[in-house]
Amino acid sequence: PEPRSGVCRQLAPGSLGRARCQRGCLQARDLSGHTPPPPMADRGRVGSLVCSCKSAAQKEWRKAHEAHRQRITQVQPASDMTAPSTMGMVHFRTNLKRERLLEDRYMEIDRENQHLLKKMSEAMKKPNPYILKPDTDKPASLNRNARKADLTRITHENQRMLKAIQSTKPVYDAKKWEEGFQKSAVLLKSVCAYPVITRMPRTASSPSVLMTIEPEGAGATGGSASFAAAEQEDNKHVLKEGMRIGEKYFLLEFTTDGRALTISAYDGDSQTTLELVVKEKKHRQLYRELNGDYSLMAARIRVDGDRLMVD
């Protein structure tokens, strides 16, 4: 069979315009009887009818593309975008009006400065109206000599009192008090069966008073009553007894102000004191669990290294 791109000559006789041949091919023919060539079937494939192979087609395409890019780089604009020659004129390069306005402004500033300087120099030449001149006609003071004599007498009296205070020896001797206290402590330790706490080194300030534990929702009246009771008592203890904790014997001392609880344990062998401060929330919890019995609370104490712990 003939290819589709060829011209089909087998048209039906007597047909005009577009007609089909005996093989069913659609052809076109004008009135003069001339048959035009059919349209290209693969016109989307550029170069397929020009090159013989794929590599030659790619080479031809690259050559056309490079030529196209070369023409783009050498293209010239249709309109002139350069600056016009009139831009080189003087009135375009220099704004004379703006310079004139700036010059007028500077002249006005200089004039105002000169005027201000003149006013300041005139004010400096005038006398100060706020300085009061002394009146030389009136005497300075009527009792000047008497006041001067009183001042001299007071100064001498103060110097005499200061000398007397510095030269007077004190009646009380703090050194003798300290020696007497040390002697009393030695005598007290020699006659006591249990270790005596004379001066306990504390790491924190101990509570001052013992108060009955109040309910957590106490009002302002109860608080004022508790504060009054706290002022009446001083360092009231809830428990003070000796107890063996582990392998050592300690003298326990429980002190509270109605809120926090301070527990002190004194070791007579090593002359050391361990102290534990129980906060108010934990103190209330232990107080409820043990029904207010601090001896049961002392049984829960244990020593962990150099710290007191409450189980």
ChimeraX attribute file (.defattr): number of C-alpha atoms within 10 A of each C-alpha:
attribute: neighborCount
match mode: 1-to-1
recipient: residues
	/A:1	3
	/A:2	7
	/A:3	7
	/A:4	12
	/A:5	12
	/A:6	11
	/A:7	14
	/A:8	20
	/A:9	10
	/A:10	13
	/A:11	20
	/A:12	11
	/A:13	8
	/A:14	6
	/A:15	14
	/A:16	14
	/A:17	13
	/A:18	13
	/A:19	17
	/A:20	16
	/A:21	16
	/A:22	12
	/A:23	9
	/A:24	10
	/A:25	13
	/A:26	13
	/A:27	19
	/A:28	18
	/A:29	16
	/A:30	11
	/A:31	9
	/A:32	8
	/A:33	11
	/A:34	9
	/A:35	16
	/A:36	11
	/A:37	13
	/A:38	14
	/A:39	10
	/A:40	10
	/A:41	9
	/A:42	10
	/A:43	10
	/A:44	8
	/A:45	8
	/A:46	11
	/A:47	16
	/A:48	13
	/A:49	11
	/A:50	10
	/A:51	14
	/A:52	10
	/A:53	11
	/A:54	11
	/A:55	10
	/A:56	13
	/A:57	17
	/A:58	13
	/A:59	12
	/A:60	14
	/A:61	14
	/A:62	12
	/A:63	11
	/A:64	12
	/A:65	12
	/A:66	11
	/A:67	11
	/A:68	11
	/A:69	11
	/A:70	11
	/A:71	11
	/A:72	10
	/A:73	8
	/A:74	8
	/A:75	9
	/A:76	9
	/A:77	7
	/A:78	6
	/A:79	6
	/A:80	8
	/A:81	7
	/A:82	6
	/A:83	8
	/A:84	8
	/A:85	7
	/A:86	9
	/A:87	10
	/A:88	10
	/A:89	9
	/A:90	10
	/A:91	11
	/A:92	10
	/A:93	9
	/A:94	10
	/A:95	10
	/A:96	12
	/A:97	10
	/A:98	10
	/A:99	11
	/A:100	11
	/A:101	11
	/A:102	12
	/A:103	12
	/A:104	12
	/A:105	12
	/A:106	12
	/A:107	12
	/A:108	12
	/A:109	12
	/A:110	12
	/A:111	12
	/A:112	12
	/A:113	12
	/A:114	12
	/A:115	11
	/A:116	11
	/A:117	12
	/A:118	11
	/A:119	11
	/A:120	11
	/A:121	10
	/A:122	9
	/A:123	11
	/A:124	9
	/A:125	8
	/A:126	8
	/A:127	8
	/A:128	9
	/A:129	7
	/A:130	6
	/A:131	7
	/A:132	7
	/A:133	7
	/A:134	8
	/A:135	8
	/A:136	7
	/A:137	6
	/A:138	7
	/A:139	7
	/A:140	10
	/A:141	8
	/A:142	8
	/A:143	8
	/A:144	9
	/A:145	10
	/A:146	10
	/A:147	12
	/A:148	10
	/A:149	11
	/A:150	10
	/A:151	12
	/A:152	11
	/A:153	11
	/A:154	11
	/A:155	11
	/A:156	10
	/A:157	11
	/A:158	11
	/A:159	11
	/A:160	11
	/A:161	11
	/A:162	10
	/A:163	10
	/A:164	11
	/A:165	11
	/A:166	8
	/A:167	9
	/A:168	8
	/A:169	9
	/A:170	8
	/A:171	6
	/A:172	8
	/A:173	9
	/A:174	10
	/A:175	9
	/A:176	10
	/A:177	11
	/A:178	11
	/A:179	11
	/A:180	11
	/A:181	13
	/A:182	13
	/A:183	11
	/A:184	12
	/A:185	15
	/A:186	11
	/A:187	11
	/A:188	14
	/A:189	14
	/A:190	12
	/A:191	8
	/A:192	9
	/A:193	8
	/A:194	11
	/A:195	18
	/A:196	14
	/A:197	14
	/A:198	12
	/A:199	7
	/A:200	13
	/A:201	11
	/A:202	11
	/A:203	10
	/A:204	10
	/A:205	7
	/A:206	18
	/A:207	19
	/A:208	17
	/A:209	19
	/A:210	23
	/A:211	17
	/A:212	11
	/A:213	17
	/A:214	13
	/A:215	9
	/A:216	8
	/A:217	7
	/A:218	9
	/A:219	9
	/A:220	9
	/A:221	9
	/A:222	13
	/A:223	12
	/A:224	11
	/A:225	10
	/A:226	18
	/A:227	14
	/A:228	11
	/A:229	15
	/A:230	18
	/A:231	10
	/A:232	8
	/A:233	13
	/A:234	13
	/A:235	14
	/A:236	16
	/A:237	16
	/A:238	16
	/A:239	15
	/A:240	17
	/A:241	12
	/A:242	14
	/A:243	14
	/A:244	12
	/A:245	16
	/A:246	11
	/A:247	6
	/A:248	11
	/A:249	16
	/A:250	22
	/A:251	20
	/A:252	21
	/A:253	18
	/A:254	22
	/A:255	22
	/A:256	26
	/A:257	24
	/A:258	19
	/A:259	18
	/A:260	19
	/A:261	21
	/A:262	20
	/A:263	22
	/A:264	21
	/A:265	26
	/A:266	22
	/A:267	17
	/A:268	16
	/A:269	10
	/A:270	7
	/A:271	10
	/A:272	13
	/A:273	20
	/A:274	19
	/A:275	21
	/A:276	17
	/A:277	18
	/A:278	18
	/A:279	12
	/A:280	16
	/A:281	12
	/A:282	12
	/A:283	18
	/A:284	20
	/A:285	11
	/A:286	19
	/A:287	15
	/A:288	10
	/A:289	11
	/A:290	12
	/A:291	10
	/A:292	14
	/A:293	14
	/A:294	16
	/A:295	14
	/A:296	13
	/A:297	16
	/A:298	20
	/A:299	13
	/A:300	12
	/A:301	17
	/A:302	15
	/A:303	14
	/A:304	9
	/A:305	7
	/A:306	10
	/A:307	12
	/A:308	16
	/A:309	15
	/A:310	14
	/A:311	9
